[in-house]
Amino acid sequence: MQNEATLLRQLKSDDTKELAFKTLVELYKERLYWHIRKIVISHDDSDDVLQNTFIKIVRNIHNFKGDSKLFTWMYRIATNEAITFLNSKARRHQISNGILQQLALENLEADVYFEGDEIQLKLQKAIAQLPRKQQLIFNMKYFDAIKYKDMSEILDTSEGALKASYHIAVKKIKSYLSDN
Amino acid sequence: MTLKSDITSGFKVPKAYFESFDTDFILEQTLKQTVSETGFKTPDTYFDLLEIRLPKTANARTLQQLNKKTTFYLSGIAASLVLLLMFSWPSETPQTLTAEAIENYLLNEEIQSDEFASLLTSDELDNFNPISISSSEIETYIFENAALESLLID
């Protein structure tokens, strides 16, 4: 895999940025997509947010100082873009974020891009019961196995708080699945 | 000379580290035995065909700023339209259009900044300032409406 520092240098140079950007997209498109998908649920919305995320990345790459890993910086942008997208959508439809998420889950059952069985659908419903930030923590750790140290950079939260939140999230989800 | 049998490395772990590690690990593993995948999928060739549609002009920043500003402009344009209609519409026609209705219409159409941008030249985009808005009005608007989370990373 290409060295991150080299890629970053190429992204910041006018001569190489176009090719470097294509490399960046190739490297991270799937990881960022699945991260976004778990937040916004629908494929079409995820595609929109992914586009916006990469546009924002290319627009802000000159401001990236290397204080964190490139991938955590990009995850942070993707997370913010996804949440902003949901907030805007809820505002546009004049409903709360909670209602918006419920509607997304109701649509999921008929979604051609969801092939989950009953328990997977129930898992999504269980995740939706968690507070927004706890949902992010659960998804990142449970499905993507992101290290607490990296998650700490992405969510700007201490590792201790993340561990505690994840522990509580898993317990709540287990409880929801056994009760429903 | 013999080594003392009670010599330790000196390393320590946080209190109850191993107990909580075991608990969390077991808790997670038992849940994963029940369900471990999301069930989401994508169209078959989605990642193969995925292209990031960067704004066409070299001045990407202007386009993105336009995206943020679009709401400002739409609000202003909507207000201007209402004023225009109020003063020029024949009196027998019911004046039911409000600034909010027009603003909602424009927002719900989901008009993208690229679509606006495609109607303008680069020079026009650079000098795009159709409405004069005071700093205090902008500040008030941002506090009440803008998605501050996304602005924080800029």
Interface residues (C-beta under 8 A of the other chain):
Chain A: F21 V25 K29 E30 Y33 W34 R37 K38 H43 D47 L50 Q51 F54 I55 K56 V58 R59 N60 N63 R76 I77 N80 E81 I83 T84 N87 S88 R92 Y113 F114 E115 G116 D117 I119 Q120 L121 K122 L123 Q124 Y142 F143 K163 Y166 H167 V170 K171 I173 K174 L177
Chain B: S20 T23 D24 L27 E28 T30 L31 K32 T34 V35 E37 T38 G39 F40 K41 T42 P43 Y46 F47 L50 I52 R53 L54 P55 A60 R61 Q64 L107 N108 A147 E149 S150 L152 I153 D154
